[in-house]
Amino acid sequence: MKAIIIGATGLIGNHLVEQLAKEAFIDEVITLTRRSAPSPHPKVRNEVVDFDHLEEYAELFRGDLLFSCLGTTKKQAGSLEQQYKVDVEYQLHAAQLAADNGVSHYLLVSSSGANAESGNAYLRMKGELEQKVLLLPFAQISIFRPSLLVGERSDSRPAEKIGAILLPWICLLPGLRRYRPIKGAQVAAKMVSESKRKGKGLESFTLDELFSN
């Protein structure tokens, strides 16, 4: 099988590339990035693309699996408008191209609390993307909604670092354990596991369900 990944250089994407390359059922992993990225295994091929003109790279979206792991912050993007472009427009365009090319299984990293009607801009973007990709003709869609992600990032996110320290203690309180932070490698492992399985047309995995691997 051929796996395509957008967001391959992020916290989850990095682990996903490494884990997929080790799987016998995967013949090739295509990473689509804005800048050149390392290919840590012979199965992995990196392609540099312009996300503002993805239609020019439509042929690269031919395969069996599309893993969508893109994500940014308002601070990184520079504005809410630019964040929306990355978190919604780029990912939706990629999904449309993959669906048009007959990719059967779409696997999306969303967020706990994603809701298109949310007053929180980040959660609203994630919810809007979820709603829009559900309209695309994929045979199988898997949506992963982790809580706070922890692990080594290439970019600095002070708020996440503080949360990673405090949340494990807060989540010791009764009823809150399932909201504890999760490692990017754990989310990637769950995504790989689900990519092997023929499931229902739509399945979503939230919070504690992602700790099953």
Residue pairs with C-beta under 8 A, 6 or more apart in sequence:
1 25
1 26
1 27
1 63
1 64
1 65
2 26
2 27
2 28
2 29
2 30
2 62
2 63
2 64
2 65
3 20
3 26
3 28
3 29
3 30
3 63
3 64
3 65
3 66
3 67
3 195
4 29
4 30
4 32
4 60
4 61
4 63
4 65
4 66
4 67
4 98
4 103
5 13
5 16
5 17
5 20
5 29
5 30
5 31
5 32
5 66
5 67
5 69
6 32
6 66
6 67
6 68
6 69
6 70
6 90
6 91
6 94
7 13
7 67
7 68
7 69
7 70
7 71
7 109
8 14
8 16
8 17
8 31
8 32
8 33
8 37
8 46
8 69
9 31
9 33
9 37
9 154
10 69
10 70
10 71
10 153
10 184
11 149
11 151
11 152
11 153
11 184
12 69
12 109
12 149
12 184
12 187
12 188
12 191
13 31
13 67
13 69
13 188
14 184
15 151
15 184
15 185
15 187
15 188
15 189
16 67
16 69
16 188
16 191
16 192
17 29
17 31
17 40
17 41
17 44
18 40
18 41
19 185
19 188
19 189
19 192
20 26
20 29
20 43
20 192
20 195
21 29
21 40
21 41
21 43
21 44
22 41
23 192
23 196
25 196
26 43
27 43
28 43
28 44
28 45
28 63
29 41
29 43
29 44
29 45
30 45
30 46
30 47
30 60
30 63
31 37
31 39
31 44
31 45
31 46
31 47
32 47
32 49
32 57
32 60
32 94
33 46
33 47
33 48
33 49
34 48
34 49
34 50
34 51
35 48
36 46
36 48
37 46
38 46
39 45
39 46
47 57
47 60
49 56
49 57
49 60
50 56
50 57
51 86
51 90
51 93
54 90
54 93
54 94
54 97
55 93
55 97
57 97
58 97
58 100
58 101
61 94
61 97
61 98
61 100
61 101
61 103
62 101
62 102
62 103
63 98
63 101
63 103
64 103
64 104
64 105
65 103
65 104
65 105
65 106
65 107
65 195
66 94
66 95
66 98
66 103
66 105
66 106
66 107
67 107
67 191
67 195
68 91
68 94
68 95
68 106
68 107
68 108
68 109
69 109
70 86
70 87
70 90
70 91
71 86
71 87
71 109
72 82
72 83
72 86
72 87
73 83
73 122
73 157
74 80
74 83
74 121
74 122
76 83
76 155
77 83
77 85
77 86
80 121
83 121
83 122
83 125
84 125
87 122
87 125
87 126
87 129
88 125
88 128
88 129
88 132
91 108
91 129
91 133
92 129
92 132
92 133
95 106
95 108
95 133
95 136
95 138
96 136
98 106
98 138
99 106
99 136
99 137
99 138
103 138
104 138
104 139
104 140
105 138
105 139
105 140
105 141
105 142
105 195
106 133
106 136
106 138
106 140
106 141
106 142
107 141
107 142
107 144
107 191
107 194
107 195
108 129
108 130
108 133
108 141
108 142
108 143
108 144
109 144
109 146
109 187
109 191
110 126
110 127
110 129
110 130
110 143
110 144
110 145
111 122
111 123
111 126
111 145
111 146
112 145
112 146
112 147
112 179
112 206
112 207
113 120
113 123
113 145
114 123
114 126
114 127
114 130
114 145
115 123
115 124
115 126
115 127
116 124
116 127
116 128
116 130
116 131
117 124
117 127
118 124
118 127
130 143
133 141
134 141
134 202
139 201
140 198
140 199
140 200
140 201
140 202
140 203
141 201
141 202
141 203
142 191
142 194
142 195
142 199
142 203
142 204
142 205
143 202
143 203
143 204
143 205
144 187
144 190
144 191
144 204
144 205
144 210
145 204
145 205
145 206
145 207
146 182
146 187
146 207
146 210
147 167
147 179
147 180
147 181
147 182
147 207
148 160
148 163
148 164
148 167
148 181
148 182
149 160
149 181
149 182
149 183
149 184
149 187
150 160
150 164
150 181
150 182
150 183
150 184
151 183
151 184
151 185
153 160
163 181
164 181
167 179
167 180
167 181
168 180
168 181
170 176
171 177
171 178
171 179
171 180
177 208
178 207
178 208
179 207
182 210
182 211
186 210
186 211
186 213
187 210
189 213
190 205
190 209
190 210
190 212
190 213
193 213
194 203
194 205
